[in-house]
Amino acid sequence: MNILLDQAEIEAARVQYPPQPEVEFGFPKECYCGGEPLIRTSYTRTDPRRRFYTCENIDDGDCHVHKWWDVAATEEIKAIGTQYALLEKTVSELSKKKSPFRNGFELVLGGLVLLVMVISMFVMLK
């Protein structure tokens, strides 16, 4: 009976960390416990030499980050692809819009040329 009671106390003392985007998506930037993620190598039979993120506090029994490096890299690459598509769409939309400065610039340039011509004619007639 004491063993069950001790196990219940251990379970009650565990800290439950809420999901955090900086841990859940892409390369983890912070562990659930606030620690800095470390990259380690798996030496198991099922995943030999596979790299993964973990935490230096992994032995305390609480919930810590464990994420495969290749999964995190794939998520990051997909996010970059999505950002690229959005930027490409924005640039395309902006290039279709006519700039108000273009017509104004042409008008000012034409006015300056006309002014230079008038001044040069005035100087020539004197």
C-alpha positions in Angstrom: 0.0 0.0 0.0 2.9 2.4 0.8 4.3 1.8 -2.7 1.0 3.0 -4.3 0.9 6.0 -2.0 4.5 6.9 -2.9 3.8 6.5 -6.6 0.7 8.8 -6.3 2.8 11.4 -4.5 5.4 11.3 -7.3 2.7 11.6 -10.0 1.1 14.6 -8.1 4.5 16.3 -7.8 5.2 16.2 -11.5 5.0 19.5 -13.2 2.7 19.7 -16.3 3.9 22.2 -18.8 1.5 23.7 -21.3 2.2 23.3 -25.1 4.5 26.0 -26.3 4.9 27.0 -30.0 8.7 27.6 -29.6 9.0 23.9 -28.6 6.2 22.3 -30.7 7.1 23.7 -34.2 10.4 23.6 -36.1 13.7 23.8 -34.2 13.0 24.0 -30.5 14.3 27.2 -29.0 13.4 26.4 -25.4 12.4 23.4 -23.5 9.1 23.1 -21.6 11.1 23.6 -18.4 12.8 26.7 -19.7 16.1 25.0 -20.4 18.1 25.2 -23.6 17.6 22.3 -26.0 20.6 20.2 -26.8 21.2 18.1 -29.9 22.1 14.5 -29.1 22.5 11.3 -31.2 20.4 8.2 -30.8 22.2 4.9 -30.5 19.1 2.7 -30.4 18.7 -0.2 -32.8 15.6 1.4 -34.4 17.1 4.9 -34.9 20.9 4.5 -35.1 22.8 7.8 -35.4 19.6 9.8 -35.7 19.9 13.3 -34.2 17.3 14.7 -31.8 16.7 17.6 -29.5 16.5 17.0 -25.8 17.1 18.9 -22.6 19.9 18.7 -20.1 17.4 18.3 -17.3 15.9 15.1 -18.9 16.7 13.0 -15.8 14.5 14.9 -13.4 11.3 13.0 -14.5 9.4 16.0 -15.7 8.2 16.7 -19.3 11.0 17.9 -21.5 11.5 18.4 -25.2 12.3 15.4 -27.4 12.1 16.0 -31.1 13.9 14.4 -34.0 16.2 16.9 -35.8 15.0 15.8 -39.3 11.3 16.4 -38.3 12.2 19.9 -37.0 14.2 20.7 -40.2 11.3 19.6 -42.4 8.9 21.8 -40.5 11.3 24.8 -40.8 11.7 24.2 -44.6 7.9 24.0 -45.1 7.5 27.3 -43.1 10.1 29.0 -45.3 8.3 27.7 -48.4 5.0 29.2 -47.1 6.7 32.5 -46.3 8.3 32.6 -49.8 4.9 32.0 -51.5 3.3 34.9 -49.5 6.2 37.2 -50.3 6.0 36.2 -54.0 2.2 37.0 -54.0 2.7 40.3 -52.3 5.5 41.4 -54.8 3.3 40.3 -57.7 0.4 42.4 -56.4 2.6 45.4 -55.9 4.1 45.1 -59.3 0.7 45.2 -60.9 -0.3 48.4 -59.2 0.8 51.6 -61.0 3.1 53.7 -58.9 1.8 57.3 -58.4 5.4 58.5 -58.5 6.0 57.3 -62.0 3.6 59.7 -63.7 4.5 62.5 -61.3 8.2 61.9 -62.0 7.7 62.1 -65.8 5.7 65.3 -65.4 8.4 66.9 -63.3 11.1 65.8 -65.6 9.2 67.1 -68.6 8.7 70.4 -66.9 12.4 70.7 -66.1 13.3 70.0 -69.7 10.8 72.7 -70.9 12.2 75.2 -68.3 15.8 74.5 -69.5 14.7 75.0 -73.1 12.9 78.3 -72.3 15.9 79.6 -70.3 18.4 78.6 -73.1 16.2 80.4 -75.7 16.0 83.4 -73.5 19.8 83.4 -73.1 20.3 83.0 -76.9 18.0 85.9 -77.7 19.9 88.3 -75.5 
